[in-house]
Amino acid sequence: MTNWPMDLATARILVSNDDGIEAPGIKTLARIASALSRDVWIVAPETEQSGAGHSLTLRRPLRIRQVEDRRYAVDGTPTDCVLLAINEILKDRKPTLVLSGVNRGGNLGEDVTYSGTVAAAMEGTVLGVPSIALSQEYPAGGAVPWETAETLAPELIRRLCVIGWPRNSLININFPAVGPDQVIGVRAAEQGRRKIGDQITNGRDPRGVPYYWIGSMRTEDPTVAGTDLNAVHSNAVAVTPIAMNMTDRPTLTKLVETFH
């Protein structure tokens, strides 16, 4: 475990995301972080990187652009941003906490394997910094209720930093698609099942070359009790611990016995 409880008043907080340096969600998260600490740094992608997952740029150089004091843009992935922030921009004093988001839309179920928002928190975790990913659901075709995350996140982060979590895990938070006064509470929830990309559109470009476009349609079951999907669909905040070690322990035990 990291040293808990964490003193957020003296913490250095790194803020990142996958929606880009100018996204409304990261501005919301910057305000959330500033309510917790005076030492807040923002390092985020120049452009939207949704769906980038935990990808790292290896075949070209990366550039860091200072936007203003303690605010930087990187022409790479969310993983690139956190790696460069911790190992380069903040190498004199590494962050105490990484906050990623607030993502426009939930990161529930299998979303966590595709999400650049969760990937930024993964990278922070891999580099030894406690990390939290935050996402805000919104109604289809409606406005994003950013005030829900902004209202509820500070106290939730404080509570999490008191109890703590293991070094090889991150915390994934999803806020429901309602106003803060309609949220029924906070639920600790396991990862549900939600597969993105079940809709594929095909056609031909102006040169007659076939193309395929993966849509955002999801197959999901929000009725399974105890899952993040069920919590958010019930207008509760879902808090899910995500372990970085993905070893299937029961199967490993069987394999050890088999190949002994």
Rosetta blueprint (number, residue, H / E / L):
1 M L
2 T L
3 N L
4 W L
5 P L
6 M L
7 D L
8 L H
9 A H
10 T H
11 A L
12 R E
13 I E
14 L E
15 V E
16 S E
17 N L
18 D L
19 D L
20 G L
21 I L
22 E L
23 A L
24 P H
25 G H
26 I H
27 K H
28 T H
29 L H
30 A H
31 R H
32 I H
33 A H
34 S H
35 A L
36 L L
37 S L
38 R L
39 D E
40 V E
41 W E
42 I E
43 V E
44 A E
45 P E
46 E L
47 T L
48 E L
49 Q L
50 S L
51 G L
52 A L
53 G L
54 H L
55 S L
56 L L
57 T L
58 L L
59 R L
60 R L
61 P L
62 L L
63 R L
64 I E
65 R E
66 Q E
67 V E
68 E E
69 D L
70 R L
71 R E
72 Y E
73 A E
74 V E
75 D L
76 G L
77 T L
78 P H
79 T H
80 D H
81 C H
82 V H
83 L H
84 L H
85 A H
86 I H
87 N H
88 E H
89 I H
90 L L
91 K L
92 D L
93 R L
94 K L
95 P L
96 T L
97 L E
98 V E
99 L E
100 S E
101 G E
102 V E
103 N E
104 R E
105 G L
106 G L
107 N L
108 L L
109 G L
110 E L
111 D H
112 V H
113 T H
114 Y H
115 S L
116 G H
117 T H
118 V H
119 A H
120 A H
121 A H
122 M H
123 E H
124 G H
125 T H
126 V H
127 L L
128 G L
129 V L
130 P L
131 S E
132 I E
133 A E
134 L E
135 S E
136 Q E
137 E L
138 Y L
139 P L
140 A L
141 G L
142 G L
143 A L
144 V L
145 P L
146 W H
147 E H
148 T H
149 A H
150 E H
151 T H
152 L H
153 A H
154 P H
155 E H
156 L H
157 I H
158 R H
159 R H
160 L H
161 C H
162 V H
163 I H
164 G L
165 W L
166 P L
167 R L
168 N L
169 S E
170 L E
171 I E
172 N E
173 I E
174 N E
175 F E
176 P L
177 A L
178 V L
179 G L
180 P H
181 D H
182 Q H
183 V L
184 I L
185 G L
186 V E
187 R E
188 A E
189 A L
190 E E
191 Q L
192 G L
193 R L
194 R E
195 K E
196 I E
197 G L
198 D L
199 Q L
200 I E
201 T E
202 N E
203 G E
204 R E
205 D L
206 P L
207 R L
208 G L
209 V L
210 P E
211 Y E
212 Y E
213 W E
214 I E
215 G L
216 S L
217 M L
218 R E
219 T E
220 E E
221 D L
222 P L
223 T L
224 V L
225 A L
226 G L
227 T E
228 D H
229 L H
230 N H
231 A H
232 V H
233 H H
234 S L
235 N L
236 A L
237 V E
238 A E
239 V E
240 T E
241 P E
242 I E
243 A E
244 M L
245 N L
246 M L
247 T L
248 D L
249 R H
250 P H
251 T H
252 L H
253 T H
254 K H
255 L H
256 V H
257 E H
258 T H
259 F L
260 H L
